[in-house]
Amino acid sequence: MVDGYLARITRPRVPLPLATLRGLAGDGATAGAGPLEIAAALIAKAQRIVVLVGAGISVSCGIPDFRSPGTGLYDVIRAARIQGLNEAEEM
């Protein structure tokens, strides 16, 4: 059972061609639509969406992270000396 699962999740993934994605997007993506327009059409058509992102995606948008010395949430909470929130594990 584990071997079958590992075989499924480790096999190489091949991106779908833009023509196939245009077909999935339907009327939302015209023949000349680029990848961004196709993605927008697919998102607009979807009933559910799952987005998987890595750590730090918010930092580029100006949202502070947790660990940066002096400005991270952990240091800010520690400096504010809020009772019961001294360490990351207590948050």
HTML snippet that shows the backbone in 3Dmol.js (N, CA, C, O; Angstrom):
<script src="https://3Dmol.org/build/3Dmol-min.js"></script>
<div id="view" style="width:600px;height:400px;position:relative"></div>
<script>
const pdb = `
ATOM      1  N   MET A   1       0.831  -1.198   0.000  1.00  0.00           N
ATOM      2  CA  MET A   1       0.000   0.000   0.000  1.00  0.00           C
ATOM      3  C   MET A   1       0.871   1.257   0.000  1.00  0.00           C
ATOM      4  O   MET A   1       0.638   2.179  -0.781  1.00  0.00           O
ATOM      5  N   VAL A   2       1.864   1.288   0.869  1.00  0.00           N
ATOM      6  CA  VAL A   2       2.746   2.453   0.944  1.00  0.00           C
ATOM      7  C   VAL A   2       3.508   2.633  -0.367  1.00  0.00           C
ATOM      8  O   VAL A   2       3.683   3.757  -0.838  1.00  0.00           O
ATOM      9  N   ASP A   3       3.962   1.524  -0.956  1.00  0.00           N
ATOM     10  CA  ASP A   3       4.702   1.613  -2.213  1.00  0.00           C
ATOM     11  C   ASP A   3       3.854   2.229  -3.315  1.00  0.00           C
ATOM     12  O   ASP A   3       4.354   3.039  -4.097  1.00  0.00           O
ATOM     13  N   GLY A   4       2.572   1.859  -3.391  1.00  0.00           N
ATOM     14  CA  GLY A   4       1.677   2.432  -4.396  1.00  0.00           C
ATOM     15  C   GLY A   4       1.495   3.924  -4.193  1.00  0.00           C
ATOM     16  O   GLY A   4       1.490   4.695  -5.152  1.00  0.00           O
ATOM     17  N   TYR A   5       1.345   4.324  -2.944  1.00  0.00           N
ATOM     18  CA  TYR A   5       1.192   5.745  -2.629  1.00  0.00           C
ATOM     19  C   TYR A   5       2.453   6.508  -3.013  1.00  0.00           C
ATOM     20  O   TYR A   5       2.379   7.555  -3.657  1.00  0.00           O
ATOM     21  N   LEU A   6       3.609   5.984  -2.617  1.00  0.00           N
ATOM     22  CA  LEU A   6       4.873   6.644  -2.945  1.00  0.00           C
ATOM     23  C   LEU A   6       5.075   6.746  -4.452  1.00  0.00           C
ATOM     24  O   LEU A   6       5.593   7.750  -4.942  1.00  0.00           O
ATOM     25  N   ALA A   7       4.677   5.729  -5.180  1.00  0.00           N
ATOM     26  CA  ALA A   7       4.809   5.765  -6.639  1.00  0.00           C
ATOM     27  C   ALA A   7       3.951   6.874  -7.231  1.00  0.00           C
ATOM     28  O   ALA A   7       4.368   7.544  -8.176  1.00  0.00           O
ATOM     29  N   ARG A   8       2.756   7.073  -6.684  1.00  0.00           N
ATOM     30  CA  ARG A   8       1.862   8.124  -7.201  1.00  0.00           C
ATOM     31  C   ARG A   8       2.378   9.521  -6.896  1.00  0.00           C
ATOM     32  O   ARG A   8       2.309  10.403  -7.752  1.00  0.00           O
ATOM     33  N   ILE A   9       2.893   9.736  -5.689  1.00  0.00           N
ATOM     34  CA  ILE A   9       3.290  11.095  -5.316  1.00  0.00           C
ATOM     35  C   ILE A   9       4.680  11.475  -5.790  1.00  0.00           C
ATOM     36  O   ILE A   9       5.029  12.655  -5.784  1.00  0.00           O
ATOM     37  N   THR A  10       5.483  10.499  -6.201  1.00  0.00           N
ATOM     38  CA  THR A  10       6.848  10.818  -6.614  1.00  0.00           C
ATOM     39  C   THR A  10       7.048  10.801  -8.121  1.00  0.00           C
ATOM     40  O   THR A  10       8.124  11.159  -8.599  1.00  0.00           O
ATOM     41  N   ARG A  11       6.035  10.393  -8.881  1.00  0.00           N
ATOM     42  CA  ARG A  11       6.226  10.376 -10.330  1.00  0.00           C
ATOM     43  C   ARG A  11       6.286  11.810 -10.852  1.00  0.00           C
ATOM     44  O   ARG A  11       5.650  12.702 -10.290  1.00  0.00           O
ATOM     45  N   PRO A  12       7.036  12.032 -11.910  1.00  0.00           N
ATOM     46  CA  PRO A  12       7.175  13.387 -12.447  1.00  0.00           C
ATOM     47  C   PRO A  12       5.829  13.950 -12.915  1.00  0.00           C
ATOM     48  O   PRO A  12       5.009  13.232 -13.488  1.00  0.00           O
ATOM     49  N   ARG A  13       5.623  15.201 -12.668  1.00  0.00           N
ATOM     50  CA  ARG A  13       4.408  15.884 -13.113  1.00  0.00           C
ATOM     51  C   ARG A  13       4.718  16.677 -14.373  1.00  0.00           C
ATOM     52  O   ARG A  13       5.751  17.340 -14.463  1.00  0.00           O
ATOM     53  N   VAL A  14       3.832  16.605 -15.328  1.00  0.00           N
ATOM     54  CA  VAL A  14       4.007  17.323 -16.591  1.00  0.00           C
ATOM     55  C   VAL A  14       2.970  18.437 -16.631  1.00  0.00           C
ATOM     56  O   VAL A  14       1.777  18.163 -16.499  1.00  0.00           O
ATOM     57  N   PRO A  15       3.392  19.683 -16.808  1.00  0.00           N
ATOM     58  CA  PRO A  15       2.424  20.782 -16.871  1.00  0.00           C
ATOM     59  C   PRO A  15       1.460  20.594 -18.053  1.00  0.00           C
ATOM     60  O   PRO A  15       1.844  20.098 -19.113  1.00  0.00           O
ATOM     61  N   LEU A  16       0.221  20.996 -17.848  1.00  0.00           N
ATOM     62  CA  LEU A  16      -0.748  20.925 -18.936  1.00  0.00           C
ATOM     63  C   LEU A  16      -0.448  22.006 -19.967  1.00  0.00           C
ATOM     64  O   LEU A  16      -0.068  23.119 -19.601  1.00  0.00           O
ATOM     65  N   PRO A  17      -0.611  21.697 -21.242  1.00  0.00           N
ATOM     66  CA  PRO A  17      -0.399  22.719 -22.275  1.00  0.00           C
ATOM     67  C   PRO A  17      -1.427  23.851 -22.134  1.00  0.00           C
ATOM     68  O   PRO A  17      -2.532  23.631 -21.639  1.00  0.00           O
ATOM     69  N   LEU A  18      -1.061  25.047 -22.567  1.00  0.00           N
ATOM     70  CA  LEU A  18      -1.970  26.200 -22.474  1.00  0.00           C
ATOM     71  C   LEU A  18      -3.284  25.936 -23.197  1.00  0.00           C
ATOM     72  O   LEU A  18      -4.337  26.374 -22.734  1.00  0.00           O
ATOM     73  N   ALA A  19      -3.244  25.230 -24.320  1.00  0.00           N
ATOM     74  CA  ALA A  19      -4.478  24.938 -25.059  1.00  0.00           C
ATOM     75  C   ALA A  19      -5.442  24.118 -24.201  1.00  0.00           C
ATOM     76  O   ALA A  19      -6.650  24.351 -24.229  1.00  0.00           O
ATOM     77  N   THR A  20      -4.914  23.167 -23.447  1.00  0.00           N
ATOM     78  CA  THR A  20      -5.753  22.344 -22.563  1.00  0.00           C
ATOM     79  C   THR A  20      -6.334  23.199 -21.449  1.00  0.00           C
ATOM     80  O   THR A  20      -7.511  23.075 -21.113  1.00  0.00           O
ATOM     81  N   LEU A  21      -5.507  24.066 -20.877  1.00  0.00           N
ATOM     82  CA  LEU A  21      -5.986  24.944 -19.804  1.00  0.00           C
ATOM     83  C   LEU A  21      -7.046  25.912 -20.315  1.00  0.00           C
ATOM     84  O   LEU A  21      -8.014  26.200 -19.611  1.00  0.00           O
ATOM     85  N   ARG A  22      -6.870  26.419 -21.546  1.00  0.00           N
ATOM     86  CA  ARG A  22      -7.892  27.298 -22.141  1.00  0.00           C
ATOM     87  C   ARG A  22      -9.218  26.558 -22.246  1.00  0.00           C
ATOM     88  O   ARG A  22     -10.276  27.121 -21.965  1.00  0.00           O
ATOM     89  N   GLY A  23      -9.156  25.295 -22.653  1.00  0.00           N
ATOM     90  CA  GLY A  23     -10.371  24.494 -22.756  1.00  0.00           C
ATOM     91  C   GLY A  23     -11.046  24.316 -21.409  1.00  0.00           C
ATOM     92  O   GLY A  23     -12.272  24.373 -21.319  1.00  0.00           O
ATOM     93  N   LEU A  24     -10.258  24.101 -20.353  1.00  0.00           N
ATOM     94  CA  LEU A  24     -10.812  23.956 -19.006  1.00  0.00           C
ATOM     95  C   LEU A  24     -11.422  25.260 -18.513  1.00  0.00           C
ATOM     96  O   LEU A  24     -12.425  25.254 -17.800  1.00  0.00           O
ATOM     97  N   ALA A  25     -10.811  26.382 -18.898  1.00  0.00           N
ATOM     98  CA  ALA A  25     -11.294  27.690 -18.453  1.00  0.00           C
ATOM     99  C   ALA A  25     -12.578  28.091 -19.155  1.00  0.00           C
ATOM    100  O   ALA A  25     -13.325  28.932 -18.656  1.00  0.00           O
ATOM    101  N   GLY A  26     -12.837  27.497 -20.302  1.00  0.00           N
ATOM    102  CA  GLY A  26     -14.073  27.808 -21.029  1.00  0.00           C
ATOM    103  C   GLY A  26     -14.049  29.197 -21.621  1.00  0.00           C
ATOM    104  O   GLY A  26     -13.014  29.653 -22.108  1.00  0.00           O
ATOM    105  N   ASP A  27     -15.195  29.879 -21.581  1.00  0.00           N
ATOM    106  CA  ASP A  27     -15.339  31.202 -22.198  1.00  0.00           C
ATOM    107  C   ASP A  27     -14.495  32.268 -21.524  1.00  0.00           C
ATOM    108  O   ASP A  27     -14.294  33.341 -22.092  1.00  0.00           O
ATOM    109  N   GLY A  28     -13.991  31.994 -20.315  1.00  0.00           N
ATOM    110  CA  GLY A  28     -13.220  32.996 -19.595  1.00  0.00           C
ATOM    111  C   GLY A  28     -11.851  33.252 -20.179  1.00  0.00           C
ATOM    112  O   GLY A  28     -11.223  34.260 -19.856  1.00  0.00           O
ATOM    113  N   ALA A  29     -11.367  32.353 -21.039  1.00  0.00           N
ATOM    114  CA  ALA A  29     -10.032  32.513 -21.613  1.00  0.00           C
ATOM    115  C   ALA A  29     -10.122  32.432 -23.138  1.00  0.00           C
ATOM    116  O   ALA A  29     -10.475  31.391 -23.692  1.00  0.00           O
ATOM    117  N   THR A  30      -9.810  33.503 -23.790  1.00  0.00           N
ATOM    118  CA  THR A  30      -9.857  33.536 -25.252  1.00  0.00           C
ATOM    119  C   THR A  30      -8.642  32.831 -25.837  1.00  0.00           C
ATOM    120  O   THR A  30      -7.718  32.468 -25.110  1.00  0.00           O
ATOM    121  N   ALA A  31      -8.648  32.640 -27.146  1.00  0.00           N
ATOM    122  CA  ALA A  31      -7.553  31.928 -27.814  1.00  0.00           C
ATOM    123  C   ALA A  31      -6.210  32.609 -27.589  1.00  0.00           C
ATOM    124  O   ALA A  31      -5.183  31.931 -27.542  1.00  0.00           O
ATOM    125  N   GLY A  32      -6.193  33.931 -27.449  1.00  0.00           N
ATOM    126  CA  GLY A  32      -4.944  34.652 -27.264  1.00  0.00           C
ATOM    127  C   GLY A  32      -4.576  34.891 -25.814  1.00  0.00           C
ATOM    128  O   GLY A  32      -3.614  35.604 -25.531  1.00  0.00           O
ATOM    129  N   ALA A  33      -5.331  34.302 -24.883  1.00  0.00           N
ATOM    130  CA  ALA A  33      -5.087  34.539 -23.465  1.00  0.00           C
ATOM    131  C   ALA A  33      -3.767  33.922 -23.029  1.00  0.00           C
ATOM    132  O   ALA A  33      -3.406  32.823 -23.450  1.00  0.00           O
ATOM    133  N   GLY A  34      -3.057  34.651 -22.178  1.00  0.00           N
ATOM    134  CA  GLY A  34      -1.807  34.163 -21.618  1.00  0.00           C
ATOM    135  C   GLY A  34      -2.058  33.391 -20.337  1.00  0.00           C
ATOM    136  O   GLY A  34      -3.203  33.252 -19.908  1.00  0.00           O
ATOM    137  N   PRO A  35      -0.994  32.888 -19.721  1.00  0.00           N
ATOM    138  CA  PRO A  35      -1.140  32.070 -18.508  1.00  0.00           C
ATOM    139  C   PRO A  35      -1.881  32.777 -17.371  1.00  0.00           C
ATOM    140  O   PRO A  35      -2.677  32.147 -16.675  1.00  0.00           O
ATOM    141  N   LEU A  36      -1.633  34.075 -17.174  1.00  0.00           N
ATOM    142  CA  LEU A  36      -2.297  34.793 -16.086  1.00  0.00           C
ATOM    143  C   LEU A  36      -3.797  34.901 -16.323  1.00  0.00           C
ATOM    144  O   LEU A  36      -4.590  34.711 -15.401  1.00  0.00           O
ATOM    145  N   GLU A  37      -4.186  35.206 -17.555  1.00  0.00           N
ATOM    146  CA  GLU A  37      -5.613  35.312 -17.880  1.00  0.00           C
ATOM    147  C   GLU A  37      -6.300  33.954 -17.750  1.00  0.00           C
ATOM    148  O   GLU A  37      -7.434  33.863 -17.282  1.00  0.00           O
ATOM    149  N   ILE A  38      -5.599  32.904 -18.171  1.00  0.00           N
ATOM    150  CA  ILE A  38      -6.164  31.559 -18.054  1.00  0.00           C
ATOM    151  C   ILE A  38      -6.339  31.199 -16.581  1.00  0.00           C
ATOM    152  O   ILE A  38      -7.377  30.663 -16.193  1.00  0.00           O
ATOM    153  N   ALA A  39      -5.331  31.489 -15.761  1.00  0.00           N
ATOM    154  CA  ALA A  39      -5.416  31.203 -14.325  1.00  0.00           C
ATOM    155  C   ALA A  39      -6.581  31.958 -13.700  1.00  0.00           C
ATOM    156  O   ALA A  39      -7.321  31.397 -12.892  1.00  0.00           O
ATOM    157  N   ALA A  40      -6.751  33.229 -14.067  1.00  0.00           N
ATOM    158  CA  ALA A  40      -7.851  34.031 -13.530  1.00  0.00           C
ATOM    159  C   ALA A  40      -9.201  33.431 -13.927  1.00  0.00           C
ATOM    160  O   ALA A  40     -10.127  33.398 -13.117  1.00  0.00           O
ATOM    161  N   ALA A  41      -9.313  32.961 -15.164  1.00  0.00           N
ATOM    162  CA  ALA A  41     -10.560  32.356 -15.621  1.00  0.00           C
ATOM    163  C   ALA A  41     -10.837  31.046 -14.881  1.00  0.00           C
ATOM    164  O   ALA A  41     -11.981  30.772 -14.517  1.00  0.00           O
ATOM    165  N   LEU A  42      -9.806  30.240 -14.658  1.00  0.00           N
ATOM    166  CA  LEU A  42      -9.984  28.989 -13.928  1.00  0.00           C
ATOM    167  C   LEU A  42     -10.400  29.250 -12.486  1.00  0.00           C
ATOM    168  O   LEU A  42     -11.255  28.547 -11.947  1.00  0.00           O
ATOM    169  N   ILE A  43      -9.798  30.259 -11.860  1.00  0.00           N
ATOM    170  CA  ILE A  43     -10.144  30.606 -10.475  1.00  0.00           C
ATOM    171  C   ILE A  43     -11.586  31.104 -10.405  1.00  0.00           C
ATOM    172  O   ILE A  43     -12.331  30.730  -9.500  1.00  0.00           O
ATOM    173  N   ALA A  44     -11.979  31.947 -11.361  1.00  0.00           N
ATOM    174  CA  ALA A  44     -13.340  32.481 -11.370  1.00  0.00           C
ATOM    175  C   ALA A  44     -14.375  31.371 -11.546  1.00  0.00           C
ATOM    176  O   ALA A  44     -15.484  31.461 -11.020  1.00  0.00           O
ATOM    177  N   LYS A  45     -14.016  30.346 -12.271  1.00  0.00           N
ATOM    178  CA  LYS A  45     -14.936  29.240 -12.562  1.00  0.00           C
ATOM    179  C   LYS A  45     -14.988  28.207 -11.433  1.00  0.00           C
ATOM    180  O   LYS A  45     -15.965  27.467 -11.316  1.00  0.00           O
ATOM    181  N   ALA A  46     -13.955  28.155 -10.615  1.00  0.00           N
ATOM    182  CA  ALA A  46     -13.831  27.113  -9.589  1.00  0.00           C
ATOM    183  C   ALA A  46     -14.842  27.281  -8.467  1.00  0.00           C
ATOM    184  O   ALA A  46     -15.257  28.393  -8.141  1.00  0.00           O
ATOM    185  N   GLN A  47     -15.230  26.152  -7.882  1.00  0.00           N
ATOM    186  CA  GLN A  47     -16.080  26.177  -6.694  1.00  0.00           C
ATOM    187  C   GLN A  47     -15.243  26.161  -5.419  1.00  0.00           C
ATOM    188  O   GLN A  47     -15.629  26.733  -4.400  1.00  0.00           O
ATOM    189  N   ARG A  48     -14.097  25.497  -5.494  1.00  0.00           N
ATOM    190  CA  ARG A  48     -13.181  25.424  -4.349  1.00  0.00           C
ATOM    191  C   ARG A  48     -11.760  25.585  -4.857  1.00  0.00           C
ATOM    192  O   ARG A  48     -11.420  25.116  -5.944  1.00  0.00           O
ATOM    193  N   ILE A  49     -10.928  26.254  -4.059  1.00  0.00           N
ATOM    194  CA  ILE A  49      -9.539  26.484  -4.435  1.00  0.00           C
ATOM    195  C   ILE A  49      -8.658  26.193  -3.229  1.00  0.00           C
ATOM    196  O   ILE A  49      -8.984  26.590  -2.111  1.00  0.00           O
ATOM    197  N   VAL A  50      -7.557  25.508  -3.447  1.00  0.00           N
ATOM    198  CA  VAL A  50      -6.564  25.270  -2.415  1.00  0.00           C
ATOM    199  C   VAL A  50      -5.265  25.907  -2.888  1.00  0.00           C
ATOM    200  O   VAL A  50      -4.821  25.664  -4.010  1.00  0.00           O
ATOM    201  N   VAL A  51      -4.660  26.721  -2.034  1.00  0.00           N
ATOM    202  CA  VAL A  51      -3.405  27.383  -2.370  1.00  0.00           C
ATOM    203  C   VAL A  51      -2.351  26.917  -1.380  1.00  0.00           C
ATOM    204  O   VAL A  51      -2.516  27.066  -0.170  1.00  0.00           O
ATOM    205  N   LEU A  52      -1.277  26.357  -1.893  1.00  0.00           N
ATOM    206  CA  LEU A  52      -0.169  25.915  -1.048  1.00  0.00           C
ATOM    207  C   LEU A  52       0.994  26.861  -1.278  1.00  0.00           C
ATOM    208  O   LEU A  52       1.474  27.000  -2.404  1.00  0.00           O
ATOM    209  N   VAL A  53       1.447  27.507  -0.225  1.00  0.00           N
ATOM    210  CA  VAL A  53       2.546  28.458  -0.340  1.00  0.00           C
ATOM    211  C   VAL A  53       3.593  28.151   0.708  1.00  0.00           C
ATOM    212  O   VAL A  53       3.330  27.462   1.694  1.00  0.00           O
ATOM    213  N   GLY A  54       4.761  28.663   0.482  1.00  0.00           N
ATOM    214  CA  GLY A  54       5.841  28.459   1.430  1.00  0.00           C
ATOM    215  C   GLY A  54       5.917  29.591   2.438  1.00  0.00           C
ATOM    216  O   GLY A  54       5.252  30.618   2.301  1.00  0.00           O
ATOM    217  N   ALA A  55       6.734  29.383   3.442  1.00  0.00           N
ATOM    218  CA  ALA A  55       6.935  30.404   4.460  1.00  0.00           C
ATOM    219  C   ALA A  55       7.540  31.647   3.838  1.00  0.00           C
ATOM    220  O   ALA A  55       8.383  31.549   2.946  1.00  0.00           O
ATOM    221  N   GLY A  56       7.124  32.798   4.295  1.00  0.00           N
ATOM    222  CA  GLY A  56       7.705  34.045   3.835  1.00  0.00           C
ATOM    223  C   GLY A  56       6.947  34.725   2.721  1.00  0.00           C
ATOM    224  O   GLY A  56       7.362  35.793   2.273  1.00  0.00           O
ATOM    225  N   ILE A  57       5.852  34.151   2.254  1.00  0.00           N
ATOM    226  CA  ILE A  57       5.137  34.776   1.143  1.00  0.00           C
ATOM    227  C   ILE A  57       4.572  36.137   1.558  1.00  0.00           C
ATOM    228  O   ILE A  57       4.469  37.037   0.724  1.00  0.00           O
ATOM    229  N   SER A  58       4.212  36.298   2.813  1.00  0.00           N
ATOM    230  CA  SER A  58       3.637  37.558   3.263  1.00  0.00           C
ATOM    231  C   SER A  58       4.693  38.638   3.470  1.00  0.00           C
ATOM    232  O   SER A  58       4.372  39.826   3.423  1.00  0.00           O
ATOM    233  N   VAL A  59       5.931  38.253   3.697  1.00  0.00           N
ATOM    234  CA  VAL A  59       6.994  39.220   3.972  1.00  0.00           C
ATOM    235  C   VAL A  59       7.172  40.171   2.796  1.00  0.00           C
ATOM    236  O   VAL A  59       7.382  41.367   2.994  1.00  0.00           O
ATOM    237  N   SER A  60       7.091  39.652   1.576  1.00  0.00           N
ATOM    238  CA  SER A  60       7.254  40.515   0.406  1.00  0.00           C
ATOM    239  C   SER A  60       6.098  41.500   0.270  1.00  0.00           C
ATOM    240  O   SER A  60       6.201  42.480  -0.468  1.00  0.00           O
ATOM    241  N   CYS A  61       4.998  41.247   0.979  1.00  0.00           N
ATOM    242  CA  CYS A  61       3.846  42.156   0.963  1.00  0.00           C
ATOM    243  C   CYS A  61       3.886  43.139   2.129  1.00  0.00           C
ATOM    244  O   CYS A  61       2.966  43.938   2.305  1.00  0.00           O
ATOM    245  N   GLY A  62       4.950  43.078   2.921  1.00  0.00           N
ATOM    246  CA  GLY A  62       5.083  44.016   4.030  1.00  0.00           C
ATOM    247  C   GLY A  62       4.541  43.516   5.360  1.00  0.00           C
ATOM    248  O   GLY A  62       4.529  44.267   6.335  1.00  0.00           O
ATOM    249  N   ILE A  63       4.098  42.286   5.423  1.00  0.00           N
ATOM    250  CA  ILE A  63       3.599  41.722   6.675  1.00  0.00           C
ATOM    251  C   ILE A  63       4.780  41.109   7.416  1.00  0.00           C
ATOM    252  O   ILE A  63       5.465  40.250   6.862  1.00  0.00           O
ATOM    253  N   PRO A  64       5.037  41.528   8.654  1.00  0.00           N
ATOM    254  CA  PRO A  64       6.202  41.019   9.371  1.00  0.00           C
ATOM    255  C   PRO A  64       6.113  39.510   9.607  1.00  0.00           C
ATOM    256  O   PRO A  64       5.024  38.957   9.760  1.00  0.00           O
ATOM    257  N   ASP A  65       7.258  38.866   9.632  1.00  0.00           N
ATOM    258  CA  ASP A  65       7.281  37.436   9.921  1.00  0.00           C
ATOM    259  C   ASP A  65       7.346  37.225  11.426  1.00  0.00           C
ATOM    260  O   ASP A  65       7.234  38.179  12.196  1.00  0.00           O
ATOM    261  N   PHE A  66       7.524  35.998  11.840  1.00  0.00           N
ATOM    262  CA  PHE A  66       7.546  35.671  13.263  1.00  0.00           C
ATOM    263  C   PHE A  66       8.945  35.750  13.861  1.00  0.00           C
ATOM    264  O   PHE A  66       9.090  36.070  15.041  1.00  0.00           O
ATOM    265  N   ARG A  67       9.982  35.463  13.067  1.00  0.00           N
ATOM    266  CA  ARG A  67      11.304  35.232  13.638  1.00  0.00           C
ATOM    267  C   ARG A  67      12.344  36.326  13.430  1.00  0.00           C
ATOM    268  O   ARG A  67      13.416  36.240  14.028  1.00  0.00           O
ATOM    269  N   SER A  68      12.093  37.339  12.626  1.00  0.00           N
ATOM    270  CA  SER A  68      13.116  38.362  12.389  1.00  0.00           C
ATOM    271  C   SER A  68      13.498  39.041  13.700  1.00  0.00           C
ATOM    272  O   SER A  68      12.626  39.496  14.440  1.00  0.00           O
ATOM    273  N   PRO A  69      14.797  39.112  13.992  1.00  0.00           N
ATOM    274  CA  PRO A  69      15.234  39.740  15.238  1.00  0.00           C
ATOM    275  C   PRO A  69      14.778  41.200  15.331  1.00  0.00           C
ATOM    276  O   PRO A  69      15.022  42.000  14.427  1.00  0.00           O
ATOM    277  N   GLY A  70      14.113  41.527  16.441  1.00  0.00           N
ATOM    278  CA  GLY A  70      13.696  42.899  16.690  1.00  0.00           C
ATOM    279  C   GLY A  70      12.348  43.274  16.102  1.00  0.00           C
ATOM    280  O   GLY A  70      11.622  44.057  16.715  1.00  0.00           O
ATOM    281  N   THR A  71      11.985  42.750  14.944  1.00  0.00           N
ATOM    282  CA  THR A  71      10.716  43.132  14.307  1.00  0.00           C
ATOM    283  C   THR A  71       9.739  41.969  14.172  1.00  0.00           C
ATOM    284  O   THR A  71       8.566  42.185  13.869  1.00  0.00           O
ATOM    285  N   GLY A  72      10.199  40.754  14.389  1.00  0.00           N
ATOM    286  CA  GLY A  72       9.321  39.586  14.271  1.00  0.00           C
ATOM    287  C   GLY A  72       8.314  39.540  15.400  1.00  0.00           C
ATOM    288  O   GLY A  72       8.538  40.112  16.467  1.00  0.00           O
ATOM    289  N   LEU A  73       7.209  38.863  15.165  1.00  0.00           N
ATOM    290  CA  LEU A  73       6.132  38.785  16.157  1.00  0.00           C
ATOM    291  C   LEU A  73       6.633  38.248  17.491  1.00  0.00           C
ATOM    292  O   LEU A  73       6.244  38.755  18.544  1.00  0.00           O
ATOM    293  N   TYR A  74       7.483  37.236  17.466  1.00  0.00           N
ATOM    294  CA  TYR A  74       7.976  36.665  18.720  1.00  0.00           C
ATOM    295  C   TYR A  74       8.725  37.709  19.549  1.00  0.00           C
ATOM    296  O   TYR A  74       8.502  37.806  20.756  1.00  0.00           O
ATOM    297  N   ASP A  75       9.607  38.491  18.926  1.00  0.00           N
ATOM    298  CA  ASP A  75      10.357  39.518  19.664  1.00  0.00           C
ATOM    299  C   ASP A  75       9.453  40.658  20.119  1.00  0.00           C
ATOM    300  O   ASP A  75       9.637  41.193  21.212  1.00  0.00           O
ATOM    301  N   VAL A  76       8.490  41.032  19.301  1.00  0.00           N
ATOM    302  CA  VAL A  76       7.569  42.113  19.666  1.00  0.00           C
ATOM    303  C   VAL A  76       6.737  41.709  20.888  1.00  0.00           C
ATOM    304  O   VAL A  76       6.562  42.503  21.813  1.00  0.00           O
ATOM    305  N   ILE A  77       6.231  40.490  20.890  1.00  0.00           N
ATOM    306  CA  ILE A  77       5.447  39.994  22.032  1.00  0.00           C
ATOM    307  C   ILE A  77       6.323  39.927  23.283  1.00  0.00           C
ATOM    308  O   ILE A  77       5.907  40.331  24.370  1.00  0.00           O
ATOM    309  N   ARG A  78       7.531  39.415  23.112  1.00  0.00           N
ATOM    310  CA  ARG A  78       8.459  39.301  24.241  1.00  0.00           C
ATOM    311  C   ARG A  78       8.760  40.701  24.814  1.00  0.00           C
ATOM    312  O   ARG A  78       8.780  40.872  26.033  1.00  0.00           O
ATOM    313  N   ALA A  79       8.993  41.701  23.944  1.00  0.00           N
ATOM    314  CA  ALA A  79       9.310  43.058  24.401  1.00  0.00           C
ATOM    315  C   ALA A  79       8.114  43.714  25.090  1.00  0.00           C
ATOM    316  O   ALA A  79       8.292  44.533  25.992  1.00  0.00           O
ATOM    317  N   ALA A  80       6.905  43.361  24.675  1.00  0.00           N
ATOM    318  CA  ALA A  80       5.705  43.949  25.281  1.00  0.00           C
ATOM    319  C   ALA A  80       5.422  43.365  26.662  1.00  0.00           C
ATOM    320  O   ALA A  80       4.613  43.904  27.417  1.00  0.00           O
ATOM    321  N   ARG A  81       6.094  42.261  26.985  1.00  0.00           N
ATOM    322  CA  ARG A  81       5.947  41.609  28.286  1.00  0.00           C
ATOM    323  C   ARG A  81       4.488  41.337  28.642  1.00  0.00           C
ATOM    324  O   ARG A  81       4.024  41.665  29.735  1.00  0.00           O
ATOM    325  N   ILE A  82       3.789  40.739  27.705  1.00  0.00           N
ATOM    326  CA  ILE A  82       2.397  40.360  27.924  1.00  0.00           C
ATOM    327  C   ILE A  82       2.386  39.084  28.746  1.00  0.00           C
ATOM    328  O   ILE A  82       2.968  38.071  28.358  1.00  0.00           O
ATOM    329  N   GLN A  83       1.719  39.148  29.878  1.00  0.00           N
ATOM    330  CA  GLN A  83       1.725  37.991  30.778  1.00  0.00           C
ATOM    331  C   GLN A  83       1.112  36.776  30.077  1.00  0.00           C
ATOM    332  O   GLN A  83       0.041  36.858  29.476  1.00  0.00           O
ATOM    333  N   GLY A  84       1.805  35.676  30.170  1.00  0.00           N
ATOM    334  CA  GLY A  84       1.345  34.432  29.565  1.00  0.00           C
ATOM    335  C   GLY A  84       1.787  34.243  28.139  1.00  0.00           C
ATOM    336  O   GLY A  84       1.548  33.184  27.560  1.00  0.00           O
ATOM    337  N   LEU A  85       2.433  35.247  27.545  1.00  0.00           N
ATOM    338  CA  LEU A  85       2.911  35.129  26.164  1.00  0.00           C
ATOM    339  C   LEU A  85       4.400  35.480  26.101  1.00  0.00           C
ATOM    340  O   LEU A  85       4.796  36.433  25.429  1.00  0.00           O
ATOM    341  N   ASN A  86       5.196  34.717  26.791  1.00  0.00           N
ATOM    342  CA  ASN A  86       6.626  34.984  26.824  1.00  0.00           C
ATOM    343  C   ASN A  86       7.398  34.231  25.750  1.00  0.00           C
ATOM    344  O   ASN A  86       8.439  34.693  25.286  1.00  0.00           O
ATOM    345  N   GLU A  87       6.892  33.085  25.364  1.00  0.00           N
ATOM    346  CA  GLU A  87       7.588  32.246  24.389  1.00  0.00           C
ATOM    347  C   GLU A  87       6.623  31.855  23.291  1.00  0.00           C
ATOM    348  O   GLU A  87       5.406  31.882  23.473  1.00  0.00           O
ATOM    349  N   ALA A  88       7.184  31.489  22.146  1.00  0.00           N
ATOM    350  CA  ALA A  88       6.383  31.134  20.976  1.00  0.00           C
ATOM    351  C   ALA A  88       5.382  30.022  21.299  1.00  0.00           C
ATOM    352  O   ALA A  88       4.254  30.042  20.807  1.00  0.00           O
ATOM    353  N   GLU A  89       5.788  29.064  22.113  1.00  0.00           N
ATOM    354  CA  GLU A  89       4.917  27.944  22.431  1.00  0.00           C
ATOM    355  C   GLU A  89       3.684  28.373  23.219  1.00  0.00           C
ATOM    356  O   GLU A  89       2.680  27.660  23.231  1.00  0.00           O
ATOM    357  N   GLU A  90       3.746  29.513  23.869  1.00  0.00           N
ATOM    358  CA  GLU A  90       2.610  29.993  24.680  1.00  0.00           C
ATOM    359  C   GLU A  90       1.587  30.753  23.844  1.00  0.00           C
ATOM    360  O   GLU A  90       0.501  31.061  24.335  1.00  0.00           O
ATOM    361  N   MET A  91       1.909  31.056  22.609  1.00  0.00           N
ATOM    362  CA  MET A  91       0.978  31.824  21.771  1.00  0.00           C
ATOM    363  C   MET A  91      -0.080  30.941  21.175  1.00  0.00           C
ATOM    364  O   MET A  91      -0.945  31.422  20.443  1.00  0.00           O
TER     365      MET A  91
END
`;
const viewer = $3Dmol.createViewer("view");
viewer.addModel(pdb, "pdb");
viewer.setStyle({}, {cartoon: {color: "spectrum"}});
viewer.zoomTo();
viewer.render();
</script>
